[in-house]
Amino acid sequence: MFSMLRCIISALLITVSSAALSEENCQSEKSIKSADSNKETKVQFKNESKSKIKIYWINYDGKREFYSDVNPGRSYTQDTYMTHPWVITDMTGQCVLLFRPLPGATLATVSTVD
């Protein structure tokens, strides 16, 4: 019972944490880049919007590297590292969500694309 409750609480924190970072971090995309590759993790990108989204890794030089398109209603899981930022954009390249993964598995859910 305790481990199930812990998983539910962790999942809620992950979703809230990644969503809370979007607007502020999109504005600071130019100033971030990947650091070391020491602590492994996973990110699941879940597209709950009605539009296709694009997934990019921000590399060691602070540049976007394309990884995947995600259609509405679909998801994409990527192995990554704790210090590697990721950006989700609309099809024109406009940032929708920008974040660094959390310990364990991070869920990055996009519900609307403006």
Backbone hydrogen bonds, N-H to C=O, Kabsch-Sander energy under -0.5 kcal/mol:
donor,donor_aa,acceptor,acceptor_aa,energy
5,L,1,M,-2.3
6,R,2,F,-2.5
7,C,3,S,-2.0
8,I,4,M,-2.1
9,I,5,L,-2.6
10,S,6,R,-2.5
11,A,7,C,-2.5
12,L,8,I,-2.1
13,L,9,I,-2.4
14,I,10,S,-2.5
15,T,11,A,-2.2
16,V,12,L,-2.4
17,S,13,L,-2.9
18,S,14,I,-2.4
19,A,15,T,-2.0
20,A,16,V,-2.3
21,L,17,S,-0.7
21,L,18,S,-0.6
22,S,19,A,-1.0
25,N,21,L,-2.1
26,C,22,S,-2.1
27,Q,23,E,-1.1
28,S,24,E,-0.6
28,S,25,N,-0.7
29,E,26,C,-1.0
31,S,28,S,-1.7
32,I,29,E,-1.4
34,S,59,N,-1.9
35,A,83,T,-1.2
40,E,38,N,-0.7
41,T,80,T,-2.2
42,K,104,G,-1.4
43,V,78,Q,-2.3
44,Q,106,T,-3.0
45,F,43,V,-0.6
45,F,76,Y,-3.5
46,K,44,Q,-0.6
46,K,108,A,-2.7
47,N,45,F,-0.5
47,N,74,R,-2.8
48,E,46,K,-0.9
48,E,110,V,-3.1
49,S,110,V,-0.6
53,I,70,V,-2.2
54,K,89,T,-2.3
55,I,68,S,-3.0
56,Y,87,V,-2.6
57,W,65,E,-2.6
58,I,85,P,-2.6
59,N,57,W,-0.8
59,N,63,K,-3.0
62,G,59,N,-1.7
65,E,57,W,-2.4
67,Y,55,I,-3.0
68,S,55,I,-1.3
70,V,53,I,-2.7
73,G,47,N,-2.4
74,R,71,N,-1.9
76,Y,45,F,-2.2
78,Q,43,V,-2.9
80,T,41,T,-2.7
82,M,39,K,-2.4
84,H,81,Y,-1.8
86,W,99,F,-2.7
87,V,56,Y,-2.7
88,I,97,L,-3.1
89,T,54,K,-2.4
90,D,94,Q,-2.0
93,G,90,D,-1.5
96,V,88,I,-3.5
97,L,88,I,-1.7
99,F,86,W,-2.0
106,T,42,K,-2.6
108,A,44,Q,-3.0
108,A,106,T,-0.6
109,T,107,L,-0.7
110,V,46,K,-2.9
111,S,109,T,-0.6
